[in-house]
Amino acid sequence: MTQEHQGGVRGWSAARKGVWSRLRFTSLRLRLVVVFGLVALTAAVSASGIAYWLNRESVLTRTQDAVLRDFEREMQNRAGALPEHPSQDELQRAAGQMATSSQRFSVLLVAEDPDGRTLYGSSGGLNGFSLNDVPRSLREAVTERQKITSGNTYPHHLYWQRTVDDDTPYLVAGTRVIGGGPTGYMLKSLEPEAKDLNSLAWSLGIATALALIGSALLAHAAATTVLKPVQRLGVAARRLGEGKLDTRLRVSGTDELADLSRTFNKAAEALEKRVADMAARDEASRRFVADMSHELRTPLTAITAVTEVLEEELEFEGGGIDPMIEPAVRLVVSETRRLNDLVENLMEVTRFDAGTARLVLDDVDVADQITACIDARAWLDAVDLDAERGIHARLDPRRLDVILANLIGNALKHGGSPVRVAVRESVAESGEGAEDAGDGGTVVIEVRDHGPGIPEEVLPHVFDRFYKASASRPRSEGSGLGLSIALENAHIHGGEITAANSPEGGAVFTLRLPRDVSARGSAEKAGDAGDEGAGGDA
């Protein structure tokens, strides 16, 4: 057998074992049927075996007792009437008369003539019943003289034994006339009784098979009765897990399954109410944040205008700002900008939570877009760009600018310059959790810094809202929403952002976006007129 063929056999064997394993361990219906069948088979075989054994003993004992009584009576009446040393004719005649009894057995009489010769008288039945047909142990027991005691008043007794010859059972018995006389042996065929017992065995076997089939059908019906509510419960649980909180089970009966259905309905009702309450509170929270952000924009506009004037005064030599309060003025300007960024970020987050964020698509050169983002923030000296021109994508330029500003700004703050931004395109590659990019391929943008990297315990949380790894990094001036907003903007494009540590040192953020969002059917042309740009933490 070749190695390839052996591998095929092993694979087929493993597949077959897997199928049987699933059938054996996962099918509750099959297990119920098997258990019912085994119980029914055990009960039926036990009952049939006991019934057969009891009937067998009863039939054989009844026949045996009747034959032995008849043989003993004939020995007393016929053989006992013979002289002590009978002739051959007398033995033969007595044997023939004994064989005509109601039990119809064969008889062999053994005696001695006056000269001491052994004479045999046979009834001639059963192909000539002879002394060789009598077991040796039985002959020895019959001819042996017993000691006379108070408990044994006769020197000879009647002995019997069951034998089988050519698959036919026989009853052999023998005794000796007390007081002198011939020794008699009897041979009785038990074939009729054996046929009756065989018929009984077949009947019990058929009854066992019918009981097994009936138990399998009963088990199937019982399993259906039990498993159907369980199946409905499983379907309802799946629907509940899919978010269909109005799912309920129809309750009928008063058994344990009905109690389980009632418990499920109560749990589903409580869950629906709790989710509704949480949704209402969440909606109220989002509305509060949105309202608060809108309300803050008006006074922030005025404060921003004042801080801009103050900032101009600070930059103007010989201005009217008292040197004693100059640090306070600079702090007010800085914190005003930070507060303005925070309000803009909160409004952006509110749009994502409410599902009102929309894409305004345009065909852009990715390298030009990255260059514009870096130039607008005066990062040209701190960023190394490795991007070939000509990589075009259909996406939302403003949202891509938000993503890039947050990723590059985060790298500059926490990793230090130079920050390297590399762009490549891929047809087969897609980010973890991202949807298939379609035939248009994927644009991959990597932002790498040269800092200490991100601690392993922080990596799973870098995109969480308001999360700051204060234990491992300096105090951030950002709001803690920048990376979260960048990830949401990637998701709305059907893309993904992942964070990792480079083997050469530093953190690497990888942005993957489909080259043509509209081809995937995930973009909508309607833009939000009041949706202004948010700079995030950049």
For each residue, the residues with C-beta under 8 A, 3 or more apart:
1: 5 6 9
2: 5 6
3: 6 7
4: 7 8
5: 1 2 8 9
6: 1 2 3 9 10
7: 3 4 10 11
8: 4 5 11 12
9: 1 5 6 12 13
10: 6 7 13 14
11: 7 8 14 15
12: 8 9 15 16
13: 9 10 16 17
14: 10 11 17 18
15: 11 12 18 19
16: 12 13 19 20
17: 13 14 20 21
18: 14 15 21 22
19: 15 16 22 23
20: 16 17 23 24
21: 17 18 24 25
22: 18 19 25 26 27
23: 19 20 26 27 30
24: 20 21 27 30 31
25: 21 22
26: 22 23
27: 22 23 24 30 31
28: 31 32 223 227 230
29: 32 33 220 223 224 227
30: 23 24 27 33 34
31: 24 27 28 34 35
32: 28 29 35 36 219 222 223 226
33: 29 30 36 37 216 219 220 223
34: 30 31 37 38
35: 31 32 38 39 219
36: 32 33 39 40 215 216 218 219 222
37: 33 34 40 41 212 215 216 219
38: 34 35 41 42
39: 35 36 42 43 215
40: 36 37 43 44 211 212 214 215 216
41: 37 38 44 45 208 211 212 215
42: 38 39 45 46
43: 39 40 46 47 211
44: 40 41 47 48 207 208 211 212
45: 41 42 48 49 208
46: 42 43 49 50
47: 43 44 50 51
48: 44 45 51 52 204 205 207 208
49: 45 46 52 53
50: 46 47 53 54
51: 47 48 54 55 204
52: 48 49 55 56 197 200 201 204
53: 49 50 56 57
54: 50 51 57 58
55: 51 52 58 59 197 200
56: 52 53 59 60 197 200
57: 53 54 60 61
58: 54 55 61 62
59: 55 56 62 63 193 196 197
60: 56 57 63 64 162 190 193
61: 57 58 64 65
62: 58 59 65 66
63: 59 60 66 67 171 190 193
64: 60 61 67 68 160 171
65: 61 62 68 69
66: 62 63 69 70 103
67: 63 64 70 71 103 105 171 173 186 188
68: 64 65 71 72 158 160 173
69: 65 66 72 73
70: 66 67 73 74 101 102 103 105
71: 67 68 74 75 98 101 103 105 107 158 173 175 184 186
72: 68 69 75 76 158 175
73: 69 70 76 77 101
74: 70 71 77 78 79 97 98 101 107 184
75: 71 72 78 79 80 98 175 177 184
76: 72 73 79 80
77: 73 74 80 81
78: 74 75 81 82 94 97 98
79: 74 75 76 82 94 98 109 177 181 182 184
80: 75 76 77 177 181
81: 77 78 94
82: 78 79 86 90 91 94 111 177 181 182
83: 86 90
84: 180 181
85: 111 112 113 114
86: 82 83 90 91 94 111 113 119 182
87: 90 91 113 119
88: 91 92 113 119 121
89: 92 93
90: 82 83 86 87 93 94 121
91: 82 86 87 88 94 95 109 111 119 120 121 182
92: 88 89 95 96 121 122
93: 89 90 96 97 121
94: 78 79 81 82 86 90 91 97 98 109 121 182
95: 91 92 98 99 107 108 109 121 122 123
96: 92 93 99 100 107 123 124
97: 74 78 93 94 100
98: 71 74 75 78 79 94 95 101 107 109 123 184
99: 95 96 104 105 106 107 123 125
100: 96 97 104
101: 70 71 73 74 98 104 105
102: 70
103: 66 67 70 71 188
104: 99 100 101 188
105: 67 70 71 99 101 125 186 187 188
106: 99 122 123 124 125 126 129 186 187 188
107: 71 74 95 96 98 99 122 123 129 184 185 186
108: 95 120 121 122 123 129 130 131 134 184 185 186 187
109: 79 91 94 95 98 120 121 122 182 183 184 185
110: 118 119 120 121 131 182 183 184 185
111: 82 85 86 91 118 119 121 181 182 183
112: 85 116 117 118 119
113: 85 86 87 88 116 117 119
114: 85
115:
116: 112 113
117: 112 113
118: 110 111 112
119: 86 87 88 91 110 111 112 113
120: 91 108 109 110 130 131
121: 88 90 91 92 93 94 95 108 109 110 111 182
122: 92 95 106 107 108 109 128 129 130
123: 95 96 98 99 106 107 108 129
124: 96 106 128 129
125: 99 105 106 129 187
126: 106 129 187 189
127:
128: 122 124
129: 106 107 108 122 123 124 125 126 133 185 187
130: 108 120 122 133
131: 108 110 120 134 139 185
132:
133: 129 130 172 187
134: 108 131 138 139 172 174 185 187
135: 138 139 161 163 172
136: 139 140
137: 140 141 161
138: 134 135 141 142 159 160 161 172 174
139: 131 134 135 136 142 143 174
140: 136 137 143 144
141: 137 138 144 159 174
142: 138 139 156 159 174 175 176 183 185
143: 139 140 176 183
144: 140 141
145: 155 156
146: 152 154 155 156 157
147: 152 155
148: 152 153 154 155
149: 152
150:
151:
152: 146 147 148 149
153: 148
154: 146 148 157 178
155: 145 146 147 148 178
156: 142 145 146 175 176 178
157: 146 154 175
158: 68 71 72 173 174 175
159: 138 141 142 173 174 175
160: 64 68 138 171 172 173 174
161: 135 137 138 171 172 173
162: 60 169 170 171 172 190
163: 135 169 170 172
164: 167 168 169 170
165: 168 170
166:
167: 164
168: 164 165 189 190 191 194
169: 162 163 164 189 190 191 193 194
170: 162 163 164 165 187 188 189 190
171: 63 64 67 160 161 162 186 187 188 190
172: 133 134 135 138 160 161 162 163 185 186 187 188
173: 67 68 71 158 159 160 161 185 186 188
174: 134 138 139 141 142 158 159 160 183 184 185 186
175: 71 72 75 142 156 157 158 159 183 184
176: 142 143 156 181 182 183 184
177: 75 79 80 82 180 181 182 183 184
178: 154 155 156 181
179:
180: 84 177
181: 79 80 82 84 111 176 177 178
182: 79 82 86 91 94 109 110 111 121 176 177
183: 109 110 111 142 143 174 175 176 177
184: 71 74 75 79 98 107 108 109 110 174 175 176 177
185: 107 108 109 110 129 131 134 142 172 173 174
186: 67 71 105 106 107 108 171 172 173 174
187: 105 106 108 125 126 129 133 134 170 171 172
188: 67 103 104 105 106 170 171 172 173
189: 126 168 169 170 192
190: 60 63 162 168 169 170 171 193 194
191: 168 169 194 195
192: 189 195 196
193: 59 60 63 169 190 196 197
194: 168 169 190 191 197 198
195: 191 192 198 199
196: 59 192 193 199 200
197: 52 55 56 59 193 194 200 201
198: 194 195 201 202
199: 195 196 202 203
200: 52 55 56 196 197 203 204
201: 52 197 198 204 205
202: 198 199 205 206
203: 199 200 206 207
204: 48 51 52 200 201 207 208
205: 48 201 202 208 209
206: 202 203 209 210
207: 44 48 203 204 210 211
208: 41 44 45 48 204 205 211 212
209: 205 206 212 213
210: 206 207 213 214
211: 40 41 43 44 207 208 214 215
212: 37 40 41 44 208 209 215 216
213: 209 210 216 217
214: 40 210 211 217 218
215: 36 37 39 40 41 211 212 218 219
216: 33 36 37 40 212 213 219 220
217: 213 214 220 221
218: 36 214 215 221 222
219: 32 33 35 36 37 215 216 222 223
220: 29 33 216 217 223 224
221: 217 218 224 225
222: 32 36 218 219 225 226
223: 28 29 32 33 219 220 226 227
224: 29 220 221 227 228
225: 221 222 228
226: 32 222 223 229 230 257
227: 28 29 223 224 230 231
228: 224 225 231 232
229: 226 232 233 257 260 261
230: 28 226 227 233 234 257
231: 227 228 234 235
232: 228 229 235 236 249
233: 229 230 236 237 249 260 261 264
234: 230 231 237 238
235: 231 232 238 239
236: 232 233 239 240 247 248 249 264 268
237: 233 234 240 241 264
238: 234 235 241 242
239: 235 236 242 244 247
240: 236 237 244 245 247 268 271
241: 237 238
242: 238 239
243:
244: 239 240 247
245: 240 268 271 272 275 276
246: 272
247: 236 239 240 244 268
248: 236 265 268 269
249: 232 233 236 261 264 265
250: 261
251: 258 261 262 265
252: 258
253: 257 258
254: 258 259
255: 258 259
256: 259 260
257: 226 229 230 253 260 261
258: 251 252 253 254 255 261 262
259: 254 255 256 262 263
260: 229 233 256 257 263 264
261: 229 233 249 250 251 257 258 264 265
262: 251 258 259 265 266
263: 259 260 266 267
264: 233 236 237 249 260 261 267 268
265: 248 249 251 261 262 268 269
266: 262 263 269 270
267: 263 264 270 271
268: 236 240 245 247 248 264 265 271 272
269: 248 265 266 272 273
270: 266 267 273 274
271: 240 245 267 268 274 275
272: 245 246 268 269 275 276
273: 269 270 276 277
274: 270 271 277 278
275: 245 271 272 278 279
276: 245 272 273 279 280
277: 273 274 280 281
278: 274 275 281 282
279: 275 276 282 283
280: 276 277 283 284
281: 277 278 284 285
282: 278 279 285 286
283: 279 280 286 287
284: 280 281 287 288
285: 281 282 288 289
286: 282 283 289 290 350 353 354
287: 283 284 290 291
288: 284 285 291 292
289: 285 286 292 293 346 349 350
290: 286 287 293 294 347 350 354
291: 287 288 294 295
292: 288 289 295 296 346
293: 289 290 296 297 343 346 347 350
294: 290 291 297 347
295: 291 292 298
296: 292 293 299 300 339 343
297: 293 294 300 301 343
298: 295 301 302
299: 296 302 303
300: 296 297 303 304 336 339 340 343
301: 297 298 304 305
302: 298 299 305 306
303: 299 300 306 307 336
304: 300 301 307 308 336 337 340
305: 301 302 308 309
306: 302 303 309 310
307: 303 304 310 311 332 333 336 337
308: 304 305 311 312
309: 305 306 312 313
310: 306 307 313 314 321 329 332 333
311: 307 308 314 315 333
312: 308 309 315 316
313: 309 310 316 319 320 321 329
314: 310 311 319 321 326 329 330 333
315: 311 312 319
316: 312 313 319
317:
318:
319: 313 314 315 316
320: 313
321: 310 313 314 325 326 329
322: 325 326
323: 326
324:
325: 321 322 328 329
326: 314 321 322 323 329 330
327: 330 331
328: 325 331 332
329: 310 313 314 321 325 326 332 333
330: 314 326 327 333 334
331: 327 328 334 335
332: 307 310 328 329 335 336
333: 307 310 311 314 329 330 336 337
334: 330 331 337 338 477
335: 331 332 338 339
336: 300 303 304 307 332 333 339 340
337: 304 307 333 334 340 341
338: 334 335 341 342 477 479
339: 296 300 335 336 342 343
340: 300 304 336 337 343 344
341: 337 338 344 345 478 479 534 535 536 537
342: 338 339 345 346 479 481
343: 293 296 297 300 339 340 346 347
344: 340 341 347 348 532 533 534 535
345: 341 342 348 349 479 481 482 485 534 536
346: 289 292 293 342 343 349 350 481
347: 290 293 294 343 344 350 351 534
348: 344 345 351 352 357 402 481 485 534
349: 289 345 346 352 353 465 481 484 485 488
350: 286 289 290 293 346 347 353 354
351: 347 348 354 356 357 528 531
352: 348 349 355 357 485 488 492
353: 286 349 350
354: 286 290 350 351
355: 352
356: 351 528
357: 348 351 352 488 492 528 531
358: 524 526 527 528 531
359: 395 396 399 492 493 517 523 524
360: 396 398 525 527
361: 394 395 396 517 518 523 525
362: 394 395 396 397
363: 392 393 394
364: 368 369 392 393 394 395 397 400
365: 368 369 389 390 391 392
366: 369 370 387 391 392 393 423 443 445
367: 370 371 385 387 388 389 390 391 423
368: 364 365 371 372 389
369: 364 365 366 372 373 397 400 401 404
370: 366 367 373 374 385 387 404 421 423 445
371: 367 368 374 375 385
372: 368 369 375 376 401
373: 369 370 376 377 401 404 405 408
374: 370 371 377 379 380 383 385 408 421
375: 371 372 378 379 380
376: 372 373
377: 373 374 405 408 409 538
378: 375
379: 374 375 382 383 408 412 419
380: 374 375 383
381: 417
382: 379 412 417 418 419
383: 374 379 380 408 412 417 418 419 420 421
384: 418 419 420 421
385: 367 370 371 374 421
386: 420 421 422 423
387: 366 367 370 391 421 422 423
388: 367 391 423
389: 365 367 368
390: 365 367
391: 365 366 367 387 388 423 425 443
392: 363 364 365 366 515
393: 363 364 366 443 513 514 515 516
394: 361 362 363 364 440 515 516 517 518 519
395: 359 361 362 364 399 400 493 513 517
396: 359 360 361 362 399 400 489 492 493 517 523
397: 362 364 369 400 401
398: 360 401 402 533
399: 359 395 396 402 403 489 492 493
400: 364 369 395 396 397 403 404 489 513
401: 369 372 373 397 398 404 405 533
402: 348 398 399 405 406 485 486 489 533 534 535 536
403: 399 400 406 407 486 489 490 497 511
404: 369 370 373 400 401 407 408 421 445 447
405: 373 377 401 402 408 409 535 536 538
406: 402 403 409 410 482 483 485 486 536 537 538
407: 403 404 410 411 447 483 486 497 509 511
408: 373 374 377 379 383 404 405 411 412 419 421 447 538
409: 377 405 406 412 413 482 536 537 538
410: 406 407 413 414 415 478 482 483 509 537 538
411: 407 408 414 415 419 447 448 449 451 507 509
412: 379 382 383 408 409 415 416 417 419 449
413: 409 410 476 477 478 537
414: 410 411 449 451 473 474 476 507
415: 410 411 412 419 449 450 451 452 506 507
416: 412 449 450 451
417: 381 382 383 412 449 450
418: 382 383 384 450
419: 379 382 383 384 408 411 412 415 447 448 449 450
420: 383 384 386 446 447 448 449
421: 370 374 383 384 385 386 387 404 408 445 446 447 448
422: 386 387 445 446 448
423: 366 367 370 386 387 388 391 443 444 445 446
424: 443 444
425: 391 441 442 443 444 515
426: 429 441 442 444
427: 441 442
428:
429: 426 442 444 512
430: 434 435 436 437 442 496 512
431: 434 442 495 496 497 498 510 512
432: 496 498
433: 496
434: 430 431 437 494 495 496 512
435: 430 494 520 522
436: 430 520
437: 430 434 440 441 442 494 512 514 515 520
438: 514 516 519 520
439: 519
440: 394 437 514 515 516 519
441: 425 426 427 437 514 515
442: 425 426 427 429 430 431 437 495 512 513 514 515
443: 366 391 393 423 424 425 512 513 514 515
444: 423 424 425 426 429 510 511 512
445: 366 370 404 421 422 423 510 511 512 513
446: 420 421 422 423 508 509 510 511
447: 404 407 408 411 419 420 421 508 509 510 511
448: 411 419 420 421 422 502 506 507 508 509
449: 411 412 414 415 416 417 419 420 506 507
450: 415 416 417 418 419 505 506
451: 411 414 415 416 505 506 507
452: 415 472 505 506
453: 501 502 505 506 507
454: 458 459 462 469 499 501 507
455: 458 459 469 472
456: 459
457: 460
458: 454 455 461 462 469 472
459: 454 455 456 462 499 500 501
460: 457
461: 458 464 467 469
462: 454 458 459 467 469 483 499
463: 467 483 484 486 487 497 499
464: 461 467 484
465: 349 480 481 484
466: 479 480 481
467: 461 462 463 464 480
468: 473 476 480
469: 454 455 458 461 462 472 473
470: 473 475
471:
472: 452 455 458 469
473: 414 468 469 470 476
474: 414
475: 470
476: 413 414 468 473 480 537
477: 334 338 413 537
478: 341 410 413 481 482 536 537
479: 338 341 342 345 466 482 536 537
480: 465 466 467 468 476 484 537
481: 342 345 346 348 349 465 466 478 484 485 536 537
482: 345 406 409 410 478 479 485 486 536 537 538
483: 406 407 410 462 463 486 487 497 537
484: 349 463 464 465 480 481 487 488
485: 345 348 349 352 402 406 481 482 488 489 534 536
486: 402 403 406 407 463 482 483 489 490 497 536
487: 463 483 484 490 491 497
488: 349 352 357 484 485 491 492
489: 396 399 400 402 403 485 486 492 493
490: 403 486 487 493 495 496 497 511 512 513
491: 487 488 494 495 496
492: 352 357 359 396 399 488 489 522
493: 359 395 396 399 489 490 513 514 517 522
494: 434 435 437 491 513 514 517 520 522
495: 431 434 442 490 491 511 512 513 514
496: 430 431 432 433 434 490 491 511 512
497: 403 407 431 463 483 486 487 490 509 510 511 512
498: 431 432 509 510 512
499: 454 459 462 463 507 508 509 510
500: 459 507 508 510
501: 453 454 459 505 506 507 508
502: 448 453 505 506 507 508
503:
504:
505: 450 451 452 453 501 502
506: 415 448 449 450 451 452 453 501 502
507: 411 414 415 448 449 451 453 454 499 500 501 502
508: 446 447 448 499 500 501 502
509: 407 410 411 446 447 448 497 498 499
510: 431 444 445 446 447 497 498 499 500
511: 403 407 444 445 446 447 490 495 496 497
512: 429 430 431 434 437 442 443 444 445 490 495 496 497 498
513: 393 395 400 442 443 445 490 493 494 495 517
514: 393 437 438 440 441 442 443 493 494 495 517 519 520
515: 392 393 394 425 437 440 441 442 443
516: 393 394 438 440 519 520
517: 359 361 394 395 396 493 494 513 514 520 522 523
518: 361 394 521 523
519: 394 438 439 440 514 516
520: 435 436 437 438 494 514 516 517 523
521: 518
522: 435 492 493 494 517
523: 359 361 396 517 518 520
524: 358 359
525: 360 361
526: 358
527: 358 360 531
528: 351 356 357 358 531
529:
530:
531: 351 357 358 527 528
532: 344
533: 344 398 401 402
534: 341 344 345 347 348 402 485
535: 341 344 402 405 538
536: 341 345 402 405 406 409 478 479 481 482 485 486
537: 341 406 409 410 413 476 477 478 479 480 481 482 483
538: 377 405 406 408 409 410 482 535
